[in-house]
Amino acid sequence: HGVEHDRGAEVLGETDVPLERVGIVRIDAPGFLTRRFHVDRVPPCAKTPGATTGPAIETNELLSAALTTMPPLATVFPNTGLGNQLRMVARIINARQLLNIHREIFFVRLGGFDTHSGQATNQPGLLTQVAQAMAAFYNATVEMGISESVTQFTASDFSRTLKYNGGGTDHAWGSCQFVLGGSVRGREMYGTWPAFALSGPSDSGSQGRFIPTTAVDQYT
């Protein structure tokens, strides 16, 4: 049928283009449908989203089916942002055999720690959310019998200064992180503990920005 135009993209109908030169591009956006494109005529900006979106849709469908099939975990998670994220991670791990996954790294996040002000008010609630969510996830790994094979750890872009600014603390460098799991030798402090002194031997300046002694790569 020649070439028709759909929002500036060339869409091929019945042509004499060899099939090996035809690809499928799926663009999930308003006004766009799945089309057969002549690969020589598809711009890179269309090829890349199509190559990514198609597998993503299929993976999402597979994941939804697997999660629906598995019975729910008995472990109760807190109804918080971090708790719900870790609850989903636990559900995925619980369906690992159906999903045919053997080793995965999951990232979850919790914001709000950039406490230049209101630190005394906001930080206790944030740390409580971290503690409750991580504890629930650990309990879920015990329920699944895999606590020795799953390790949680925290990480941050930066720390907070030892020096108080009047309402909170400012950006710093080294900090402490939590590591939790059945294979972790707990109740220990690992690494070199800093000297809590402004302008001291561990301070990179005069604000209590401690110089790190252990890299994230070392404890992961």
MIKOLMAR-265914 format. One record per residue (C-alpha): x, z, y; residue in one letter. Coordinates in Angstrom, 1 decimal, padded with zeros to 4 digits. Layout:
<sites>
site c1: X; c3: Z; c2: Y; loza: A
...
</sites>
This chain:
<sites>
site c1: 000.0; c3: 000.0; c2: 000.0; loza: H
site c1: 003.0; c3: -000.2; c2: 002.2; loza: G
site c1: 004.0; c3: 002.6; c2: 004.5; loza: V
site c1: 001.6; c3: 005.0; c2: 006.3; loza: E
site c1: 002.6; c3: 007.5; c2: 008.9; loza: H
site c1: 001.7; c3: 011.2; c2: 008.7; loza: D
site c1: 002.8; c3: 013.2; c2: 011.7; loza: R
site c1: 006.0; c3: 011.1; c2: 012.0; loza: G
site c1: 007.0; c3: 011.2; c2: 008.4; loza: A
site c1: 007.1; c3: 008.0; c2: 006.3; loza: E
site c1: 005.1; c3: 008.3; c2: 003.2; loza: V
site c1: 005.4; c3: 005.8; c2: 000.4; loza: L
site c1: 002.5; c3: 004.6; c2: -001.6; loza: G
site c1: 002.8; c3: 001.8; c2: -004.2; loza: E
site c1: 006.0; c3: 000.0; c2: -003.5; loza: T
site c1: 008.8; c3: -001.5; c2: -005.5; loza: D
site c1: 011.1; c3: 001.4; c2: -004.9; loza: V
site c1: 012.8; c3: 002.5; c2: -008.2; loza: P
site c1: 011.5; c3: 005.8; c2: -009.5; loza: L
site c1: 015.0; c3: 007.3; c2: -009.5; loza: E
site c1: 015.0; c3: 006.9; c2: -005.7; loza: R
site c1: 011.8; c3: 008.9; c2: -005.3; loza: V
site c1: 011.7; c3: 012.7; c2: -004.8; loza: G
site c1: 009.0; c3: 015.2; c2: -004.3; loza: I
site c1: 009.0; c3: 017.2; c2: -001.1; loza: V
site c1: 006.6; c3: 020.1; c2: -000.7; loza: R
site c1: 006.1; c3: 021.4; c2: 002.8; loza: I
site c1: 003.6; c3: 024.3; c2: 003.1; loza: D
site c1: 002.6; c3: 024.1; c2: 006.7; loza: A
site c1: -000.7; c3: 023.3; c2: 008.4; loza: P
site c1: -001.4; c3: 019.5; c2: 008.2; loza: G
site c1: 001.2; c3: 018.8; c2: 005.6; loza: F
site c1: 000.6; c3: 017.9; c2: 001.9; loza: L
site c1: 002.8; c3: 017.2; c2: -001.1; loza: T
site c1: 004.0; c3: 013.6; c2: -000.9; loza: R
site c1: 006.3; c3: 011.2; c2: -002.7; loza: R
site c1: 009.1; c3: 010.2; c2: -000.4; loza: F
site c1: 011.7; c3: 007.6; c2: -000.7; loza: H
site c1: 014.8; c3: 009.8; c2: -000.7; loza: V
site c1: 016.7; c3: 007.4; c2: 001.6; loza: D
site c1: 014.1; c3: 007.8; c2: 004.2; loza: R
site c1: 013.5; c3: 011.6; c2: 004.1; loza: V
site c1: 015.4; c3: 013.4; c2: 006.8; loza: P
site c1: 017.5; c3: 016.4; c2: 005.8; loza: P
site c1: 015.2; c3: 018.7; c2: 007.7; loza: C
site c1: 012.4; c3: 017.7; c2: 005.2; loza: A
site c1: 014.6; c3: 017.6; c2: 002.1; loza: K
site c1: 015.8; c3: 021.2; c2: 002.4; loza: T
site c1: 012.5; c3: 023.0; c2: 002.9; loza: P
site c1: 011.0; c3: 020.9; c2: 000.1; loza: G
site c1: 013.7; c3: 021.7; c2: -002.3; loza: A
site c1: 013.3; c3: 025.4; c2: -001.5; loza: T
site c1: 009.6; c3: 025.8; c2: -001.2; loza: T
site c1: 008.7; c3: 024.2; c2: -004.5; loza: G
site c1: 010.7; c3: 026.5; c2: -006.7; loza: P
site c1: 009.7; c3: 029.5; c2: -004.5; loza: A
site c1: 006.0; c3: 028.8; c2: -005.2; loza: I
site c1: 006.6; c3: 028.5; c2: -008.9; loza: E
site c1: 008.6; c3: 031.7; c2: -009.0; loza: T
site c1: 005.9; c3: 033.5; c2: -007.0; loza: N
site c1: 003.3; c3: 032.3; c2: -009.5; loza: E
site c1: 005.4; c3: 033.4; c2: -012.5; loza: L
site c1: 006.0; c3: 036.8; c2: -010.8; loza: L
site c1: 002.4; c3: 037.4; c2: -010.1; loza: S
site c1: 001.4; c3: 036.6; c2: -013.7; loza: A
site c1: 004.1; c3: 038.9; c2: -015.1; loza: A
site c1: 003.1; c3: 041.8; c2: -012.8; loza: L
site c1: -000.5; c3: 041.4; c2: -013.7; loza: T
site c1: 000.3; c3: 041.4; c2: -017.4; loza: T
site c1: 002.4; c3: 044.6; c2: -017.4; loza: M
site c1: 000.6; c3: 048.0; c2: -017.5; loza: P
site c1: 001.1; c3: 050.1; c2: -014.4; loza: P
site c1: 003.9; c3: 052.7; c2: -014.3; loza: L
site c1: 002.8; c3: 056.4; c2: -014.3; loza: A
site c1: 005.3; c3: 057.3; c2: -011.7; loza: T
site c1: 003.7; c3: 058.0; c2: -008.3; loza: V
site c1: 005.4; c3: 056.5; c2: -005.3; loza: F
site c1: 004.9; c3: 057.7; c2: -001.7; loza: P
site c1: 002.6; c3: 055.4; c2: 000.3; loza: N
site c1: 005.3; c3: 054.6; c2: 002.9; loza: T
site c1: 007.1; c3: 051.4; c2: 003.8; loza: G
site c1: 010.1; c3: 052.2; c2: 001.8; loza: L
site c1: 008.1; c3: 053.8; c2: -001.0; loza: G
site c1: 006.0; c3: 050.6; c2: -001.4; loza: N
site c1: 009.1; c3: 048.4; c2: -001.4; loza: Q
site c1: 010.8; c3: 050.4; c2: -004.2; loza: L
site c1: 007.5; c3: 050.5; c2: -006.1; loza: R
site c1: 007.5; c3: 046.7; c2: -006.2; loza: M
site c1: 011.1; c3: 046.7; c2: -007.3; loza: V
site c1: 010.2; c3: 049.1; c2: -010.1; loza: A
site c1: 007.3; c3: 046.8; c2: -011.2; loza: R
site c1: 009.6; c3: 043.8; c2: -011.3; loza: I
site c1: 012.2; c3: 045.7; c2: -013.4; loza: I
site c1: 009.4; c3: 046.8; c2: -015.7; loza: N
site c1: 008.5; c3: 043.1; c2: -016.2; loza: A
site c1: 012.1; c3: 042.0; c2: -016.7; loza: R
site c1: 011.6; c3: 040.8; c2: -020.2; loza: Q
site c1: 008.6; c3: 038.6; c2: -019.2; loza: L
site c1: 010.6; c3: 037.3; c2: -016.3; loza: L
site c1: 013.8; c3: 036.8; c2: -018.4; loza: N
site c1: 016.0; c3: 038.6; c2: -015.9; loza: I
site c1: 018.9; c3: 040.7; c2: -017.0; loza: H
site c1: 020.8; c3: 041.8; c2: -013.9; loza: R
site c1: 019.5; c3: 041.7; c2: -010.4; loza: E
site c1: 020.3; c3: 043.1; c2: -007.0; loza: I
site c1: 017.3; c3: 044.2; c2: -004.9; loza: F
site c1: 017.4; c3: 044.8; c2: -001.2; loza: F
site c1: 014.9; c3: 047.0; c2: 000.6; loza: V
site c1: 015.1; c3: 048.3; c2: 004.2; loza: R
site c1: 013.9; c3: 051.0; c2: 006.5; loza: L
site c1: 014.4; c3: 050.7; c2: 010.2; loza: G
site c1: 014.1; c3: 053.3; c2: 013.0; loza: G
site c1: 017.6; c3: 054.9; c2: 012.7; loza: F
site c1: 018.9; c3: 053.5; c2: 016.0; loza: D
site c1: 018.2; c3: 056.8; c2: 017.6; loza: T
site c1: 019.6; c3: 056.6; c2: 021.1; loza: H
site c1: 016.7; c3: 058.9; c2: 022.0; loza: S
site c1: 014.2; c3: 061.0; c2: 020.2; loza: G
site c1: 016.6; c3: 061.7; c2: 017.3; loza: Q
site c1: 015.5; c3: 065.3; c2: 016.7; loza: A
site c1: 011.9; c3: 064.2; c2: 016.5; loza: T
site c1: 012.2; c3: 061.0; c2: 014.5; loza: N
site c1: 015.1; c3: 061.4; c2: 012.1; loza: Q
site c1: 013.7; c3: 064.2; c2: 009.9; loza: P
site c1: 010.7; c3: 062.0; c2: 009.0; loza: G
site c1: 012.9; c3: 059.0; c2: 008.3; loza: L
site c1: 015.2; c3: 061.0; c2: 006.0; loza: L
site c1: 012.2; c3: 062.5; c2: 004.3; loza: T
site c1: 010.9; c3: 059.0; c2: 003.6; loza: Q
site c1: 014.3; c3: 058.0; c2: 002.1; loza: V
site c1: 014.4; c3: 061.1; c2: -000.1; loza: A
site c1: 010.9; c3: 060.7; c2: -001.4; loza: Q
site c1: 011.1; c3: 057.0; c2: -002.1; loza: A
site c1: 014.5; c3: 057.1; c2: -003.8; loza: M
site c1: 013.4; c3: 060.1; c2: -005.9; loza: A
site c1: 010.3; c3: 058.3; c2: -007.0; loza: A
site c1: 012.3; c3: 055.2; c2: -007.9; loza: F
site c1: 014.7; c3: 057.2; c2: -009.9; loza: Y
site c1: 011.8; c3: 058.8; c2: -011.8; loza: N
site c1: 010.5; c3: 055.4; c2: -012.5; loza: A
site c1: 013.8; c3: 054.3; c2: -014.1; loza: T
site c1: 013.6; c3: 057.5; c2: -016.3; loza: V
site c1: 010.1; c3: 056.5; c2: -017.3; loza: E
site c1: 011.3; c3: 053.0; c2: -018.2; loza: M
site c1: 014.3; c3: 054.4; c2: -020.1; loza: G
site c1: 016.8; c3: 052.6; c2: -017.9; loza: I
site c1: 018.1; c3: 055.3; c2: -015.6; loza: S
site c1: 021.6; c3: 054.9; c2: -016.9; loza: E
site c1: 021.6; c3: 051.2; c2: -016.1; loza: S
site c1: 020.1; c3: 051.3; c2: -012.5; loza: V
site c1: 021.9; c3: 052.6; c2: -009.5; loza: T
site c1: 020.6; c3: 053.0; c2: -006.0; loza: Q
site c1: 022.8; c3: 053.2; c2: -002.9; loza: F
site c1: 022.3; c3: 053.2; c2: 000.8; loza: T
site c1: 024.1; c3: 051.1; c2: 003.4; loza: A
site c1: 024.0; c3: 050.6; c2: 007.1; loza: S
site c1: 025.4; c3: 048.3; c2: 009.7; loza: D
site c1: 026.8; c3: 051.2; c2: 011.7; loza: F
site c1: 026.7; c3: 055.0; c2: 012.0; loza: S
site c1: 025.9; c3: 057.4; c2: 014.8; loza: R
site c1: 028.3; c3: 059.3; c2: 017.1; loza: T
site c1: 029.1; c3: 062.9; c2: 016.7; loza: L
site c1: 028.6; c3: 063.4; c2: 020.4; loza: K
site c1: 025.1; c3: 063.9; c2: 021.6; loza: Y
site c1: 024.0; c3: 061.7; c2: 024.5; loza: N
site c1: 021.2; c3: 064.0; c2: 025.7; loza: G
site c1: 018.4; c3: 062.5; c2: 023.6; loza: G
site c1: 020.1; c3: 061.2; c2: 020.5; loza: G
site c1: 023.4; c3: 059.5; c2: 019.4; loza: T
site c1: 025.0; c3: 056.2; c2: 020.0; loza: D
site c1: 026.4; c3: 053.5; c2: 017.8; loza: H
site c1: 029.4; c3: 054.6; c2: 015.7; loza: A
site c1: 031.5; c3: 053.4; c2: 012.7; loza: W
site c1: 032.1; c3: 055.4; c2: 009.5; loza: G
site c1: 029.3; c3: 057.4; c2: 007.9; loza: S
site c1: 028.0; c3: 059.0; c2: 004.7; loza: C
site c1: 025.9; c3: 057.1; c2: 002.2; loza: Q
site c1: 023.8; c3: 058.2; c2: -000.8; loza: F
site c1: 024.3; c3: 057.0; c2: -004.4; loza: V
site c1: 021.7; c3: 057.9; c2: -007.0; loza: L
site c1: 021.4; c3: 057.0; c2: -010.7; loza: G
site c1: 021.6; c3: 058.2; c2: -014.2; loza: G
site c1: 025.2; c3: 057.0; c2: -014.5; loza: S
site c1: 026.3; c3: 058.7; c2: -011.2; loza: V
site c1: 028.4; c3: 061.9; c2: -011.3; loza: R
site c1: 026.2; c3: 063.7; c2: -008.8; loza: G
site c1: 026.6; c3: 066.8; c2: -006.7; loza: R
site c1: 030.0; c3: 065.4; c2: -005.5; loza: E
site c1: 031.3; c3: 064.1; c2: -002.2; loza: M
site c1: 033.5; c3: 061.0; c2: -002.7; loza: Y
site c1: 036.0; c3: 059.7; c2: -000.2; loza: G
site c1: 037.9; c3: 061.5; c2: 002.6; loza: T
site c1: 035.8; c3: 063.8; c2: 004.6; loza: W
site c1: 036.4; c3: 063.4; c2: 008.4; loza: P
site c1: 037.6; c3: 066.0; c2: 010.8; loza: A
site c1: 034.5; c3: 066.9; c2: 012.9; loza: F
site c1: 036.3; c3: 066.9; c2: 016.2; loza: A
site c1: 035.9; c3: 064.7; c2: 019.3; loza: L
site c1: 039.2; c3: 062.9; c2: 019.9; loza: S
site c1: 040.4; c3: 064.3; c2: 016.6; loza: G
site c1: 042.4; c3: 062.6; c2: 013.9; loza: P
site c1: 039.3; c3: 060.9; c2: 012.4; loza: S
site c1: 037.9; c3: 059.8; c2: 015.8; loza: D
site c1: 038.4; c3: 056.2; c2: 016.9; loza: S
site c1: 038.0; c3: 057.3; c2: 020.5; loza: G
site c1: 036.5; c3: 060.4; c2: 022.1; loza: S
site c1: 032.8; c3: 060.1; c2: 021.1; loza: Q
site c1: 033.0; c3: 060.9; c2: 017.4; loza: G
site c1: 033.1; c3: 057.4; c2: 016.1; loza: R
site c1: 034.8; c3: 058.2; c2: 012.8; loza: F
site c1: 037.2; c3: 055.7; c2: 011.2; loza: I
site c1: 035.9; c3: 054.7; c2: 007.7; loza: P
site c1: 038.1; c3: 055.6; c2: 004.7; loza: T
site c1: 035.9; c3: 054.0; c2: 001.9; loza: T
site c1: 034.5; c3: 050.5; c2: 002.1; loza: A
site c1: 031.1; c3: 049.6; c2: 000.8; loza: V
site c1: 032.7; c3: 047.3; c2: -001.8; loza: D
site c1: 034.6; c3: 050.3; c2: -003.3; loza: Q
site c1: 031.5; c3: 052.3; c2: -004.1; loza: Y
site c1: 029.4; c3: 049.4; c2: -005.3; loza: T
</sites>
